[in-house]
Amino acid sequence: MVYVLAAAAALTGAAGGVLQRIGVESAPSEHAMRLSLLAYALRRGTWVLGFALLLVTFGLQASALRFGDLSVVQPILTIELLFLIAILRVVFRRSLGWREVLGSLAIVAGLAGFLVSAAPAVRHGLPGSRSLGIVSVVVVASALVLVAGAQRGPRWWRAAAFGAATGILFAYNASLTKATATLVTGGWGHVFGHWEPYAIGVTGATGFFVLQNALHAGPIAASRAAMVMINPVVSVVIGVFIFGEHLRGGPGFLTAEAVSLAVMLAGAYRLTQSPLVVAATLEGEHDELLRRAPATVELSPAPGPPA
């Protein structure tokens, strides 16, 4: 059940990401890091549909975290890239090459290897307030540094920096969701007496705003690469050290877990460089994949009127 819910969240997340990217990519550059960017997006029906899918994604992810661990659910969300490739393949009718095949196989093999070797044990306890407080400070500081770094540089770098900040914020948001889901097991009466449910709203809204800037700043390849690769790593770290989620120990298992994660992330990176996700270059508006529909190349000029 946990695997199904997480995979469904990855599918709706991929579809929503594409629709939101289409909805904000044509926004004027002066809207960056301003609420006017959201005002612009809300006038685009495509973006609104993508936002609705994002809400569905959050519901599916929360349900998965209700029954599973961060170190299980968040790595599974990496297969969002597989769905993203499939969507772009169907919409833009691009052919698959070895890059896409190898990247997809690496993600599947790495994810399966990690889940088998780590065998994460479900734990329903709550972390201490001090531990979550330390994580909160680190998350806020890291996100601020990345957002500040995204104010300058080429478009691919700004998209990647915003994407990395989004990945950290969403990993932290997932940990708060996990904590709240654990509180719900004791009944709804005392849930809102804790700060975690309110922090979900704040971090979710902040991460969502940063995500829109990532989609607006540059190629979806750069922002998705940073977000999809950083999110599971941060989630596993938080799950193990803050929530006490148990992964198999010992040199052999630890090595297998590290190698599996590395293979999965390498596959994710390879897919984000796919021509299906990014065109000939990461810079230049004319090469944005999502800005143009498939077109037939005219090899010779049309004949002029007869003399």
C-alpha positions, 0 to 999 in steps of 0.5 A: 500500500505504501509503495502504491501511494508513493508511486501515485504521488510521483505520477501526479507530481510529474504531471503537475510539474509539467503543467505548472512549468508551462503556466509560468515560463512565459511570465515576465522576468520582473515577477521573479521572487514576487507575489505577482508571479503567483498572480500571473500564474493564477490567470493561467488555466494550465497552471491552476490544473497543475496546482490541483494535481499538486494538492492531490500529490500532497494528499497521496504523499501524506497517506503514504507517510501515515503508514510508511517511513521517510526513508521509504516514501521519499526515495520512491518519489524519485520515479517522478522522473520516469513519469516526467519522461513518459509524459514528455515523450507522449506530448512531444512525440520524441523518441527514446534513446540510450540515455533515457533507457539507462537512466530509467534502469538505474533509477529502478535498480538503485531504488530497488537495491536501496529498499532491499538492502536497507529494509527500513523498519517502520517506526511511529514515534515522535522526535524530540522538540530539540531535534526538530528545532535543530533541523528547522534552523539548518533547513531555514539557513540552507534554503536562505543561502540557496535562494540568495545564490539563485539571484545571480548567474545563468538561467540553469544555475538559478533554476538549480539553486531554487530547485535545491532549496525546494528539495530541502523545504519539501523534505522538511515538510515531509518530516513534519507531515510524518510527525503530524500523521503519527499524532493523528494515531492518538486522535484528532483532539490533541493534534492542533495543540502541537506546532507541527501542523501549522509548520506544514502550512508555512513550509508547504507555502514557502516551498511552493513559492520557491518551486514556482520561481524554480520553474520560472527561472530556467529549464525544468531539467535543472530545477527538477534535477536538483529537487529530485536528487536532494529531496530523498537524501535529506529525507533519509538523513532526517528519517534516520537521525531525527525519527530514529528510522532503522536501516540495516547496519554493518559494512556490507549493508551500509555499502550496498545502501550507499551504492544503491542511492548513488546509482539511483541519483546517477540515473536521476541526473542522467534523465534530467539531461535527456533531450526529452526534458531539456533541448540542445542547451540549458540556456536560451529561451528558444531551446526550452522544450516546454515552450514549443510544440513539435514542429516539422522542419522546413528543409527548403524555402517555399517557392515564390510566385511565378515570374 
